Amino acid sequence: MPTFSNPKGVAPPLGPYSHCAVVTAGSDVFHFAGQVGVSPDGTVAKTIEEQADYAFANVATLLNANNLAPANVVKVLIYVTDRAYHDAVIIARRKHLGETDPAPATFIICELAFPELMIEVDVTAAG
């Protein structure tokens, strides 16, 4: 199980995250493909709220399929196509990953692989 910290000498986190994540030697590390706002039947959601919900639901499904929990998430990279999507992303993240605070990075980009996509979530977990 990874451990998280916010060392002294670094400003407190600006949001729900940790500055440092440590994976114990001997742990399995899982690198999941980026998850986008697509339902299990392949339908692309129309709104950022729906896309964020599907993206994080897909992450939760991948974790569960590998006998992992949200607490096993070490790093989350979030790519969105508009800064205004921040609140929807945080709501979906909390809904599906709970109060865990892994090491994150969020990127505002011009577009994803398909123009209808608004979010992609890339997760690394250890267990």
N, C-alpha and C positions, 0 to 999 in steps of 0.2 A: 504494500500500500504506500503510495507516495506521501511525503510530508510537505507542508507549505509554510513559508515564513515571509515576514516583511522586516528585514534587518534594519537596525538603527543606522542613521546616516543617509538613508534614502527617504524621500518624502513619502508619506502614507499614500496608499493606492487612491486614485481618483474615483474608483468605482469598485464593483464586486469582483476583486481579483487579488492574487498574491504575487509579489515580486519574484519569489523563488519557489521552485518545485524540485524536490529531490526524490529520485527513484533509487530504492535500495538495490544493491548489487544482488544479482540472481533473479530479479523480477523479470517477467516477460513484458516486453514493450510492444504495444499495438499501435500501428500507424494506419488509420482508417482513411479511405478515399474521401475527398470533399463531398459533403452532403448538401443537396440543393432543395429548393422548395417544390418538390414533386411528391405526390401521394404514392402509396404502394402500387396503385394501378397504373402509374406513369403519367397521371394528369398534372400539368404544371398549374400551380395555384395562381390566382389573378392578383392578389394583394400582397403587400409585404407582410402583413400580419399572418396570413395563411402560409406564405412561403417560409417565413421564419419558424412557424409552428411545425411545418413538415420537416424542415431541415433538422431542427433539434429533436423531433420525434424519431427521425431516421437515425440520428446519433444514439439516442437512448436504445433503440432496437438493436443496433450493432453492439453496443455495450452488453446488453442482456444476452445476445446470442453468443457472446464470448465469456459468459459468467462474470461480467464486470458490472460495477455500479458507478454512478456519477462520481463518487469519491475517488475512483481510480483515474479520473481524467487529470492529466498532467498539464497539457497545453491545449488552448483553443485559439485557432486562427479564424477570424471572421472577415469575410470579404462582402461588402455591400456596395451597391451602385449609387447610393445617395446618403449623405450624412443624416438626413431627416429620418432614416430608418432606425436610428439608435434605440429609441424607446421600445419599438416592436421587437427588436432583437433581444433586449434585456428581459422583456416579459416572457418570450418563448424560451430563452435560456433558463430562467428561473423555474418555469413550468416543468421543463424536462430534465434539468440537471440539479434542481433544488438549490440549496444554499452553498454549494461547493464554490470555491474561489480559485480555480486553476490559474496558471500563468497565461495571460491572453495577449493577443494583438488584434487590432481591428484596422482594416484597410478600406478606404473609400476609393473605389476604382471606377473606370469609365464603363466597363461592361464585363460580363462573364462569357463563358463559351457559347452560350445561346442568348440572344438578345432579350428574351422574355424572362430570364432569370434575374433576380434582384439580390440574392444572397447565396453564399456558399460557406459552409462551416467545415473546417479541417481540424480533426481532433487526434491527439496522441494520448494514450492511456497506458497504465502499467499495473500489473497485478501478479 
